[in-house]
Structures are given as structure tokens and as C-alpha cells.
Amino acid sequence: MIEKYRKFTGIKHLNCHSLRHTFGHDLLEATKDLQKVANLMGHYKENGDPNIAMTMIYTTPSKEDLEDAVELISWT
């Protein structure tokens, strides 16, 4: 299924992992809540608490995210 859409879209590196990463990234951007993202991605510690450290692997900011963050600074 992924191969079908990879060919259709022309995205060379489309795979399940990249889709999961995109889901985590977009969900964090929409909710700004790491605990919700961890829960929805199924990241839990052995004690049942959300595993935020694991979630952060999938929510690495993009270059655009970092550029947007710098733009928020008042330079005057």
C-alpha cells in the first residue's frame, strides 16, 4: 500500500516510519501537548505513564519550524 502511494506522489522516501513521524509532528503542532501525542502514538513507560522522551524522537522540528521560531523574536 505504501509503495502504491509512494509511486503516485513521487515521494522517494515515503515509508511507514516517515508517516508516523509526520503524524507525531503534525499532532504536536496542532495540540502543543506532548502527553496527548505520547498517548495517541502509544508511547508508554513500563509503569504506564506517557513516555515523553520516546515521543520527542518523532517530533523533531523541521527546518521550517526552526525558522518560524526565530521569526518570533523581536529584534528591535
Helices and strands as residue ranges (DSSP letters): H 2-9, H 16-31, H 34-41, H 52-58, H 63-71
